[in-house]
Amino acid sequence: MLYIGWVVAIVVVGAVCFVMLRVWYRKALYWTWSERRLRVILPKVRAGEMPIEELSRVGGPLNALVPLIQDLCRDLRQQQAVIAGLDQELSRKVAYRTGALERTIQSLRQQASSDVLTGLYNRRALETMLPEMMQKCRQQGKDLTLLMMDVDNFKLLNDLRGHGAGDEFLKSLGQLIKSSIRASDAAFRYGGDEFVIVLPNCSPGPAEQIGQRLVGMVEQLVKPMKLARPPGLSLGLNALSKCDVDADANALLDGADCSLYAQKGQRKRQMKSAQPTAA
């Protein structure tokens, strides 16, 4: 009888253990299934690929945690929306500030390279632009002509009419020059009453015509002044085709300067010869 009792006890304990193990196994499977669904759905919800309500499909033991997870996901989306809005606002501000800075830099560059009185480029710009224009024309196998102009009797105009009248004359001359050249040309105020026009892809003949046209326009400009010795233009000209192959910008300028003062000297000699001799 004792033996039978032990057998029955062992069978009962085994059955209980089997039942408990089966229950534990089923719960373990249930938990694993629920966790796997959560692992699949939650990343898609966080990425915005699924609505938050899809978390209700998790089910199982984790279903009690779903409302808390949904609230956390909603808070996360709100924070992401706020951050996205801040990023857009920051991007707009950066773009605005960058645009304003670029406009300021461009304005400063223009001021640094422009002559305030005439609106033409200044001498500093000539030193930068002329070598570049010469190099480009040489690479393209084209000529470049430099026209140098000097205002005759400008000091006399200042002495007789004042510096205000002299400034107005220079402003008007700057406008005449700008209206007489092409978009590819560049005009510079080289000094007080000296000007330079750089004419790429232009031979000396057409450049001389531009200079003579400006001379005539200045003659018409000063007629109303009714001065005995009105301001006028003297011209000097030089071109790449007249220079050595390796001539630099200074050589081109020097050649135009020599041409200018040769013309001024010739004009002075003509004026002296035209004066009546004493009896």
C-alpha positions in Angstrom: 0.0 0.0 0.0 2.8 2.4 0.8 4.3 1.7 -2.6 1.1 2.5 -4.3 0.8 5.7 -2.3 4.2 6.9 -3.4 3.3 6.2 -7.0 0.1 8.1 -6.8 1.9 11.0 -5.2 4.5 11.1 -7.9 1.9 10.9 -10.6 -0.1 13.7 -9.0 3.1 15.9 -8.6 4.1 15.1 -12.2 0.6 16.1 -13.5 0.7 19.3 -11.5 4.1 20.1 -12.8 3.1 19.3 -16.3 0.0 21.6 -16.1 2.1 24.4 -14.6 4.8 24.0 -17.2 2.2 24.0 -20.0 0.6 27.1 -18.5 4.0 28.8 -18.2 4.9 27.8 -21.7 1.7 29.2 -23.1 2.2 32.4 -21.2 5.8 32.6 -22.4 4.6 32.2 -26.0 1.9 34.8 -25.5 4.4 37.3 -24.1 6.8 36.6 -27.0 4.1 37.0 -29.6 2.9 40.2 -28.0 6.5 41.6 -27.7 7.2 40.7 -31.4 4.1 42.6 -32.5 5.2 45.6 -30.4 8.7 45.4 -31.9 7.2 45.5 -35.4 4.6 48.1 -34.9 6.3 50.6 -32.6 9.2 51.6 -35.0 6.7 52.2 -37.8 4.6 54.4 -35.5 7.6 56.3 -34.3 8.6 56.9 -38.0 5.2 58.1 -38.8 4.5 55.2 -41.2 1.6 54.0 -39.1 -1.0 55.9 -37.0 -0.6 55.7 -33.2 -3.9 53.8 -33.0 -2.3 50.8 -34.6 -0.6 50.0 -31.3 -3.9 48.7 -30.1 -3.2 45.6 -32.2 -0.4 44.5 -30.0 -2.7 42.6 -27.7 -1.6 40.1 -25.2 0.0 40.8 -21.8 1.5 44.1 -23.1 -1.9 45.4 -24.0 -2.2 47.1 -20.6 0.9 49.2 -21.5 -0.5 50.3 -24.9 -2.2 53.5 -23.6 1.0 54.6 -21.9 3.1 53.9 -25.1 0.5 55.7 -27.2 0.8 58.8 -24.9 4.5 58.7 -25.2 4.3 58.5 -29.0 1.9 61.5 -29.1 4.3 63.5 -26.9 7.2 62.5 -29.2 5.3 63.6 -32.3 4.4 66.9 -30.7 8.1 67.4 -29.8 9.1 66.5 -33.3 6.6 69.0 -34.7 7.9 71.7 -32.5 11.6 70.9 -33.4 10.7 70.8 -37.1 9.0 74.2 -36.7 12.1 75.6 -34.9 14.3 74.2 -37.7 12.3 75.9 -40.4 12.3 79.2 -38.5 16.0 78.9 -38.0 16.5 78.1 -41.7 14.5 81.1 -42.7 16.5 83.4 -40.3 19.8 82.0 -41.5 18.8 82.4 -45.2 17.6 86.0 -44.5 20.8 86.9 -42.6 22.9 85.2 -45.3 21.2 87.1 -48.0 21.6 90.4 -46.1 25.2 89.7 -45.5 25.8 88.8 -49.2 24.1 92.1 -50.2 26.2 94.0 -47.8 29.4 92.4 -49.1 28.4 93.1 -52.7 27.6 96.7 -51.8 31.0 97.0 -50.1 32.7 95.5 -53.1 31.0 97.9 -55.4 32.0 100.8 -53.2 35.5 99.6 -53.0 35.8 99.3 -56.8 33.7 102.4 -57.8 34.5 106.1 -58.1 31.9 107.9 -56.0 31.8 111.0 -58.1 31.5 109.6 -61.7 30.1 106.1 -61.0 32.9 104.6 -63.1 35.3 102.0 -61.8 38.3 103.4 -59.8 42.0 102.9 -60.2 42.1 99.9 -57.8 39.5 98.1 -60.0 41.6 98.9 -63.1 44.7 97.2 -61.5 42.6 94.1 -60.9 40.5 93.9 -64.0 42.9 95.0 -66.7 45.3 92.0 -66.4 42.4 89.6 -66.4 40.9 91.2 -69.5 44.3 91.1 -71.3 44.8 87.4 -70.4 41.3 86.5 -71.7 41.8 88.3 -75.0 45.2 86.7 -75.5 43.7 83.2 -74.8 40.9 84.0 -77.4 43.4 85.4 -79.9 41.6 88.8 -79.9 42.9 92.3 -79.7 42.4 94.7 -76.8 42.6 98.5 -77.0 43.1 100.8 -74.1 41.9 104.4 -74.5 43.3 107.0 -72.1 41.7 110.5 -71.8 42.8 113.6 -70.0 40.6 116.8 -69.5 42.3 119.9 -70.8 41.8 123.2 -69.0 40.1 121.4 -66.1 42.1 123.4 -63.5 41.0 126.6 -65.2 37.4 125.5 -65.0 37.8 124.9 -61.2 39.5 128.3 -60.8 36.9 130.2 -62.7 33.7 128.5 -61.8 34.6 126.7 -58.6 35.1 123.0 -57.7 31.4 122.4 -57.7 31.3 123.2 -61.4 34.3 120.9 -61.9 32.6 118.0 -60.1 29.5 118.5 -62.2 31.5 118.4 -65.4 33.2 115.1 -64.3 29.9 113.6 -63.4 28.5 114.5 -66.9 31.7 113.1 -68.5 31.3 109.9 -66.6 27.7 109.5 -68.0 28.9 110.3 -71.5 31.5 107.6 -71.3 29.1 105.0 -69.9 26.6 105.7 -72.7 29.3 105.4 -75.4 30.8 102.0 -74.6 29.6 98.4 -74.9 28.5 96.1 -72.0 31.8 94.2 -72.4 33.9 97.3 -72.1 35.0 98.9 -68.8 35.6 102.5 -68.0 37.7 103.8 -65.1 38.5 107.1 -63.4 42.3 106.8 -63.4 43.1 110.0 -61.6 41.7 113.4 -60.9 40.8 114.3 -64.5 42.2 111.2 -66.3 40.0 108.4 -67.5 40.7 105.0 -69.0 38.5 102.9 -71.2 39.4 99.2 -71.8 37.9 97.8 -75.0 38.3 94.0 -75.3 37.9 92.4 -78.8 38.4 95.9 -80.3 41.2 97.1 -82.7 42.7 100.6 -82.5 40.6 101.9 -85.4 37.1 101.5 -83.8 38.6 102.6 -80.4 39.8 105.8 -82.0 36.3 106.5 -83.3 34.9 106.1 -79.9 37.4 108.5 -78.5 36.7 111.1 -81.2 33.0 110.8 -80.6 33.6 111.5 -77.0 35.7 114.5 -77.9 32.8 115.9 -79.9 30.2 115.2 -77.2 32.4 117.1 -74.6 32.6 120.0 -77.0 28.8 120.2 -77.1 28.6 119.7 -73.4 30.9 122.8 -72.6 29.4 125.2 -75.1 26.9 126.7 -72.7 29.8 127.5 -70.3 30.9 130.2 -72.7 34.5 130.1 -71.6 37.5 131.4 -73.5 39.3 128.2 -72.9 36.7 125.5 -72.2 37.5 122.0 -71.1 38.2 119.4 -73.7 39.6 115.9 -74.1 43.0 114.7 -75.2 43.3 111.1 -76.2 46.0 108.4 -75.9 45.7 104.9 -77.3 47.5 101.6 -77.0 46.6 98.0 -78.0 47.8 94.5 -77.4 48.6 94.3 -81.1 51.1 97.2 -80.7 52.9 95.7 -77.6 55.3 92.9 -77.1 53.9 89.5 -76.7 54.8 89.4 -73.0 53.8 93.0 -72.2 51.9 93.4 -68.9 49.2 95.9 -67.9 51.7 98.5 -66.8 53.3 98.4 -70.3 49.9 98.8 -71.9 49.1 101.8 -69.7 52.5 103.4 -70.2 52.1 103.2 -74.0 48.7 104.9 -73.8 50.1 107.5 -71.5 52.9 108.3 -73.9 50.4 108.6 -76.7 48.2 110.9 -74.6 51.0 113.3 -73.8 52.4 113.2 -77.3 49.0 114.5 -78.5 48.8 117.1 -75.7 52.3 118.3 -76.8 51.3 118.5 -80.4 48.1 120.4 -79.5 50.1 123.0 -77.5 52.6 123.5 -80.4 49.6 124.0 -82.8 48.1 126.5 -80.5 51.4 128.4 -80.3 51.9 128.4 -84.0 48.3 129.7 -84.5 48.9 132.7 -82.3 49.6 136.0 -84.2 53.2 137.1 -84.1 54.1 140.6 -82.9 54.8 143.2 -85.6 
